[in-house]
């Protein structure tokens, strides 16, 4: 941890009373929907990869695949570096075809030196995409993981991505990370019930973790296909907008403030949404900085990730415009939360 950036933060109460400066170590946790990372090989058990093959709709070639890998690696190499020189301790990932594409990704020159480890498990998604977690073993020590299948009591035949739960030690403190990619908005307003079911699946595990340990430090991250104001997060998860409203056993959504400021992680037909969120548990709040505490959240919307021309000018610079390869990154921006602890 010696290479971790140490910053100085003036705590409000200390400013008012003593004007005393303290030093803190900063850690970051990120999530990134990397938009359809498929290899070029046909998997007969995955019909979802049919569009991402040579000669297919997107004419997905090895050259395009490697450019995509390099572009995503470039983003990861920049994530959180303003405050954390070693980058995020963990990075949740969505829209990956299999473990192979992750293995290819972490070997790219831009991030190979990070030595990122992979947590991944195949899930039964119709599109053939999964969630995963990358972590830096110098910052985070994994102790276990499991995949929680999607279940909808009202629609038991519906299949979606598994939710990945990873536990481990960050700065010597136990944390739990849930990586999600909830059902899409295809079908309009009626699809809300699908995401509410996904939220209920998450909430059941959160409640179980809290029952085992009221001090459970939990991060719920992912492309939730809902905004902070929607029922899945606001009602089912009961993730609060204001940290002071969170009670023991509750959740805080730091992305809500960004959303209220008009900041989004993706755009469609002129409207910004903040579907990519990181929600945290009550024990990460407060002013006792002898332990890990939430500091701030951000959408990583750096200039190089933004489309500079055409009908999507100002939006995330994605891989394809319709079926034309434009050598971009993703149709989503990454999101990050920062944690601090007294040095």
Secondary structure, DSSP 8 states (H G I E B T S, - for coil): -TTS-EEEE--HHHHHHT---EEEEEEEEEEEEEEEE--SS--TT-GGGTTSSTTSTT---HHHHHHHHHHHHHHHHHTTTTT-TT--SEEEEEEE--HHHHHHHHTSTTTGGG-EEEEE-----TT--EEEEEEETTTEEEEEEEEE----TT-TT-----EEEEEEEETTEEEEEEEEE----TTGGGGHHHHHHHHHHHHHHHHHHHHH-TT--EEEEEE-SS-TTSHIIIIIS-EESSGGG--TT-EEETHHHHHHTT--SEEETTEEE--EEEEEEGGG-SS-TTS-EEEEEEEE--GGGB--SSTTTTSB--SEETTEE-----SS-EEEEEEEEE-
